[in-house]
Every structure is written in structure tokens, then in C-alpha cells.
């Protein structure tokens, strides 16, 4: 095997361990451990080497695991202890600068980092790991670092609200690498874990197709779904005689609309247009429609294109001028939304 075919992933979790995370500490450990188990399984299935780094941050930033083989990872049980403030910028800088010192010899190396925080930056100016004391200089340092990262670096952040999203954008995070999570509950953290898993799936499958990094890990928009990514995922168009597109003119149940349109309803044969954020189960098929041609792409590769893991995960439709996502319905009562379309497989 030549060096270029040897895919080596360096995946980092940069976890907020400030006092406000205390009520979620057990769930943080569970979600992180699940993510590591998932990485181990997919690394084997895709024949990719994966090495994991974990940072925790509060008043200071600590690397608790560095570039360790995913198959030999311990649980984070003894390593995650919340308490203190939120040195978010210092943690982002330290993690990326230290990982940049990792050897990248003999192989196709790629770096994927997820920063998870439940609050606003408030401690980096006092943190010994920060390169500056002025908050504005810290923001500029993060933005400058992100701007100059090579194409094999992907840096993503999960923030608790829209204010956190604005701050992350001000720090230079690509908007489609920023996700908002519900930091008030274990359910919210569970869903954040699903989002991370979906982004990781998209990243790892993309790696095997020669994609080295992404500025749209959390997106279903044009950056993630376009002619190039469809081709890279190996999607082939369905035979036009095998499907029909039907306009939906009022809110109604899916079976009712199929029958009203003169067709027989067959469970699993009808796909609704993804029009709002919702959970998609592991067994649900996905179809992608090219708007200009009404060409439809289906098959297991369509799930891969969106980074959908083999578990239930929440997906939101992002703006895309050229493509529309459809989801298989297995319910006769699935509500169709007026002014969308229904895809019927014949």
C-alpha cells in the first residue's frame, strides 16, 4: 500500500468543563465514550487509522489524552471533572497549535476537531495558555489561525444559543461548522452527540473519497450537497420511469394525498420533502432531487452524502438553490406541508 492511501485521522474533542457543565458531567462522559466507540467501529469498517485527542477547559486548558489509537482509548470517567470558568478561546488555540505539531509523515493525514461549550468565553484573558491578555487580540488570534489552516483541517464548534453562534462567527469559525445545541438538558446533550456523530460520518466517508477537510460539517446546504459531492458519494440517478413528483397544495396526510393523486399508497414508497428540523431514523431512505432537471438520486449513498449514521439523528434543511432532500415515510399519517413536493417511487 502506498503512503497516500493510508488514511490517518486525528480527531479531537475539546470539552467545556466549567462549573455550569456539572449537571451534565455524567452525560458528557457517556456521549464522549459513545463517540469514541463509534469512531473505533467506523475506522475498522472504512480501513482508516484514527487517533484521538481530548482537551478539557475551565480556568485553564488541559490535554488529558493526546493522539491515542482509537482502539486503545480509556473511558473519560476519570478525566472529566467540571469546575471553574470558560477559557474557550485559549482552548481552541491551544488544541489547534499543539495538534499542528503532530507528525504528518507517510500517509494522508487529516485533522477534525469538535469544540463543545455551554457558555460564553470569560476566562482566556487570565489563562496561562492564552497568547494574549486583551480579549480582542484573542479573537483576532483565533480568526487568524482558522483562516490560515491547511485544507486537511476541519474545526467545528457546538454553542448553546444564537449569541454563541454570532461569537463563533466573529472568531472566524465557518458558519456551517457551527451548531447550536440545547445546553439545559441531558436530552440536548444526547442530540449534540448525534450531531457530532453525523458530522464525523460525513467526514470519514468523505476521507475515503479523497476529501481532506470541510467547512460545512453541519450543513445540508449547497456546500454539502452539490454536483461534486453527489459524484464523490457515488450516487447514480434513478430511472425517471421509476418515480413521480407530485405537488402538494395543502397540508394533508401522506396516504390521503397519494390516493387523491390517483395512486396506490405503498408503505415506504412515498418520500416527503424535508422542510423543517426533525429526527431521521436509522432505516429511513433518503433521496436527493436536482431542481433544474427533476433528476432523483437514491440509494444508501444518499444517507452517506448527508453524513447520516446508522442511528437516529436530527437533520435540518439548509438553504440550497439546486437540490432538495426527501425522506422516506413509513407512516400513513405523516403530515405533508403545502407548497412542497411528494416523491413517489413507482
N, C-alpha and C positions, 0 to 999 in steps of 0.2 A: 504494500500500500504506500502510495506517495504521501509526503508530508501534507500536501494541500488537501487531501481527502480526510485527514484526521481532524475531525471537528472537536474542538475543545471549548466548552462553555464555562465562563466564570460568572456564577450567579451570586449576587449579594443581596442580603436583606438588611436594611438599615432601620432599626425599630425604635420608636419613641418609647422611652422608659421613664418618662416624667411621672410625677405623683398622680396626675389625673388619669393615667392608664391603669392605676392599681385595681380598679373594679373589673378590669378586663384581662388581668395578668394571666389567669389560667387559660383563657380563650386564646390569647396571643401565642402561648406555648403550643396549644393544640393546633392552631391554624398553621404556625410555622413548621411544626413537625409533619403535618399533612402535606404541606408544600414540598418539603424535603423528600418525603416518601414518594410523592408524585414525580418529582424530578428524577429520582433513582429509577423508577419504573420506566419512564419515557426515554431516559438515557440508554437503557438496555434495548428497548424496542427500536429506537432510531439509530443505534450504534454511534452514540455521541458520548464523549467523555465530559462529565460535569463536575466542577469543583465549586464548593460553596463557601462563602464568607458571610459572617454575621457581625454587625455592629449594633450596639445599644447606646442610646444617648439620653442624657438628662442634663445635669450641670456640666458634665464632661462627656467625652465620646470614648467608648471602649470597643476595641475589636476583640470579640470573645472566641471567634473561630476564623481562621484565615485559610482560604483556598484549599479546603479539605475535600478529599474524594467523597462524592455524594453517597457512595455505598458504605462509607465508614463514619457517617455523621452521628453524633450523640443527640439525645433529646435536648431541647433548650431549657428543660426543667430547672437545672442548677445555675443557669446562665442569665436568666431574665428576672431582675428584681427592680420594680419601679420605685422611684423616689427622686424628687428634685424638679428642676425647671426644664426648659426645652431649647437645647442648643442645636436647632435644626440645621442652620447654615453651616456651622462648624462640622456637623456630622456628614453633611453632603460633601463638603470639600475634602475632609479627611479620608472618607471612604474612597472617593474617586482618585485622589492623589496617591494613596497607598496602593490601590489596585493597579494604578498605572505603572507601578514598579514591578509588577508580575512579569516574569519572563514569557515571551511570546515566540519561542523558538519552535521549529518543526511542527507545523500544524496550522490549521485555520482557527485562530483564537477569536472569541467574541465575548463581550462583557455586557451583562444585563443586571441592572441594579433597581430594586424597589425600595423607596423610602416610604415608611408608614408613620404618619403623625396624627394626633388628635387635637392639635392646637397650633398656636402661633409661635413663631420664633421669639424667644425672650431672654436667652442666656448666652448666645455665642460671643457677644462682646466681652464677656468675662471668662470665656472658656480658654484654657491654656492651648487647646488645639487650633484656635482660630488664628488666621494670619493677620488680622487687623482688629482694632477695638471699635472703630467707627461703624455703626450698623449699615450705613450707605456703602461704605467700602466693602463690607462683607457681601452685600447684594451684588455689587459690581464684580467681585471676585468669583462668585458662583456663576453669574451670567457669562463672564469671560471664559471660565473653564468649560461650560457647556458648549459655548459657541466654537471652541477650538478642539473639541473631542473628535477623534477619528470616526470613520463610518462604521467601525466594528464596536462602537459603544452605544448602549441604549440605557438611558436614565429616566426612570418613571417615578412619580410620587402620588401617594393617596392622601388626600387632605379632607378635613371634616365638613367644610362648607364653601360657599361661593367666595367668601373673603379669603379663605385659604387658597382657593384656585387663582384668584387675582394676584395674590402674593407670589405664588409659584410661577405664574407667567412673568411677573416683574423680575423674578430671579433667573429667567431665561429658560425654564422648562418648556418644551414644545407643548402646545395646548392639548394635543391628542395623546400626550404621555402624562396627563394629569387626570386623576379620577377622584370623585367626591364619594366619601363613604359615611355611613351613619355611625358616629363615634359614641353614641349614647347607649348602645346595647350589644350584647353578645351576638344577637342576630345580625346586626350591622357589620360586626367584625367577621362573622361567618361569610356574609356576602362579599366583603372585601377580599377574603381568601379566595372566593370563586373567581372574582375579577382578576386577581393575580395569576390564578391557575390558567384562565383563558388566555391572558396575555403571554404567559410562558409557553403555552401550547403553540400559539401563533409564532412566537419567536423560534422555538425549536424546530417546528416543521419548516419554517422559512429558512433556517440554517441549512437543512438538508437540500434545499433548492437553491443554495448559493447566496441567500440574502444575509448580510453580515450584521445589520443593525436596523433599528426602526425609530421613527419619530411619530409613530401612530399606533402604539401598542394597545391603547384602549379604544380604538376607533373602528366604526363600521362605515366610515365616510369614504371620500374619494381617495384618500391616501392609502387606505387599507383594501378597498375593493375597486379595482380598475382593470383595464385590459391586461396590463403587465402582470399583476398579482394573480389574476384568473388563469393566465397562461402558465405562470410559475407553479400554481397549485395543481396543474394537470386537469383542469376542468374542460369537459367537452360539451358542446351544445346538444340539447335534446332534439330529437326528430320533431319538427313542427306539427306533424300529423298525430303526435302522441299527447298533445296538450292543447288547452284552450284558455284564453284570458277573457274574463267576464268582468264588466264594470259593475261596481256596487253603488247603487244610487240612494240607498237608505240604510240606517243601522238595522241589522237583522241577524237572525241566527244562520249559521253557515249551511246547514242541511236545507233549511227553508229556501234559501236563495239559490242553491244548486238545483233543487226540484223546480222552483219557479222559472229557472232559466231553461227548463226542458231537458234536464239531465238526471240520471240516477245517482243518488248520493252513495258513495262507497267510502267506508271508513279508511282514512289515511290517503285518500285520493285527492283531497282538496287542500290547498295551501292558501293561507291568508297573508296579506301584506303586513310586514312589521311596521307598526305606526306609533308605538309607544314603548317605553322601557318595560320589559317583562322577563319572567323566567322561562328558559327553554330547557326541556328535559333531555336527558342523555340520548333517548331513542328517536327524537324528532328529526326528520329530514329537513334540509334547507335547500331552497332554490334561489338562484340569482338571475334577475331579469335585466337585460340590456334595454334601456328605454327606447333608444333610437331605432332598434330593429325588432323588438319584441322577441329576441332570441333568449332562450331559457337554458341555464346551466344547472344541472343537478348532480347528485351522487355524493358519496361520502367526502369527496374533496371539498364540497361546498361548506361543510362544517369546519373542515381544516382551514379554509380560507378565512373564516371569522375567528379562528382560534378557539372553537368550542371543544372543551374537554369531554370525556365520557362521564360527565356528571351534570346535574342541573346547574345552570348558571344564568345570571341576569344579563340581558343584552339590551342595549338601547340603539335606536336607529339614528345615525348621524346624517347630516346633510350630504347628499350625493346626487349630482346633476345627471349622472349617466346610468346608475344602476339602482335597482330596488331589491330588497331582500324579502323573501317569502318563507313562511314557516308552516310545516305540515300540521294539520289539525287532526286530532283523533277524537274530538268531541263534536256531537251533533249540535250542541248549543253555543259553540264558540261565536261570540258576537263579532260580526263584520262591521267595519266603520264606513259610513257613507263617503263617497269620493275616493275610495281606494279600489284596488282590483283583486279579483279572486283568480287563482291559478288552479285549473282543474286538469289533472292527469287522466287521460282517456284510456 
